[in-house]
Amino acid sequence: MNENIQTVCIDEVAGRRIARLSGLSVTGSIDILLRAKREGYPLSIQQAISQMLNRGIRLSPTVINFALLQANEDDSEC
C-alpha cells in the first residue's frame, strides 16, 4: 500500500479477501500463467499445473479445468 501498488498476486483465499477489502486488484498464479501464454510465451499450462501440484500447491479441480479450458489444453496429465 505504501508503494502505490494497484494489483497483487495472491492465491490464498484470506489474503485475496484482505487485499480486495484494501482496495487492491487481485490476480493469482494461474492468471499470470494464462496471460504469459496469451502473450506468446512458450509454456504448457498443463505442465505448470502438474509441477505446482507436485510441489504441494493445492488447486481446486474447478481452477484446473478452467485454466486448461482457457489455454485450450487437454487435462489428461493433471
C-alpha positions as CSV (number, residue, x, y, z in Angstrom):
1,M,0.0,0.0,0.0
2,N,2.9,2.4,0.8
3,E,4.3,1.7,-2.7
4,N,1.1,2.6,-4.5
5,I,0.8,-0.9,-6.0
6,Q,-2.6,-1.4,-7.5
7,T,-2.5,-5.2,-8.3
8,V,-1.2,-8.0,-6.2
9,C,-0.7,-11.7,-6.9
10,I,-2.2,-13.8,-4.0
11,D,-3.5,-17.3,-4.2
12,E,-4.8,-17.7,-0.6
13,V,-8.4,-17.0,0.0
14,A,-7.9,-15.0,3.1
15,G,-5.1,-12.9,1.5
16,R,-7.3,-12.2,-1.5
17,R,-10.2,-11.1,0.6
18,I,-8.0,-8.7,2.6
19,A,-6.4,-7.3,-0.5
20,R,-9.8,-6.6,-2.1
21,L,-11.1,-5.0,1.1
22,S,-8.0,-2.8,1.0
23,G,-8.9,-1.6,-2.5
24,L,-6.3,-3.7,-4.4
25,S,-6.9,-5.6,-7.6
26,V,-6.0,-9.3,-7.2
27,T,-4.6,-11.8,-9.6
28,G,-3.3,-15.3,-9.0
29,S,-0.6,-17.7,-10.2
30,I,-2.9,-19.3,-12.8
31,D,-3.9,-16.0,-14.3
32,I,-0.3,-14.9,-14.6
33,L,0.5,-18.2,-16.5
34,L,-2.5,-17.7,-18.8
35,R,-1.5,-14.2,-19.5
36,A,2.0,-15.3,-20.4
37,K,0.7,-18.0,-22.7
38,R,-1.7,-15.5,-24.4
39,E,1.3,-13.1,-24.9
40,G,3.2,-15.9,-26.8
41,Y,5.5,-17.3,-24.1
42,P,6.1,-21.0,-25.0
43,L,4.7,-22.7,-21.9
44,S,2.4,-25.5,-21.2
45,I,-0.3,-24.7,-18.6
46,Q,-0.8,-28.4,-18.1
47,Q,2.9,-28.9,-17.2
48,A,2.9,-25.8,-15.0
49,I,-0.1,-27.1,-13.1
50,S,1.4,-30.5,-12.7
51,Q,4.6,-29.0,-11.3
52,M,2.6,-26.9,-8.9
53,L,0.6,-29.9,-7.7
54,N,3.8,-32.0,-7.3
55,R,5.3,-29.2,-5.1
56,G,2.3,-29.3,-2.8
57,I,0.4,-26.3,-4.1
58,R,-3.3,-27.0,-3.9
59,L,-5.5,-26.1,-6.8
60,S,-9.2,-27.0,-7.0
61,P,-10.4,-29.1,-9.9
62,T,-12.5,-26.1,-10.9
63,V,-9.5,-23.9,-11.2
64,I,-7.5,-26.6,-13.1
65,N,-10.3,-27.2,-15.6
66,F,-10.8,-23.5,-16.1
67,A,-7.1,-22.9,-16.8
68,L,-6.9,-25.8,-19.2
69,L,-10.0,-24.7,-21.0
70,Q,-8.7,-21.2,-21.3
71,A,-5.4,-22.5,-22.6
72,N,-7.0,-24.9,-25.0
73,E,-5.1,-27.8,-23.4
74,D,-6.1,-31.3,-22.5
75,D,-6.4,-32.3,-18.8
76,S,-5.1,-35.9,-19.2
77,E,-1.7,-35.2,-17.4
78,C,-3.1,-33.3,-14.3
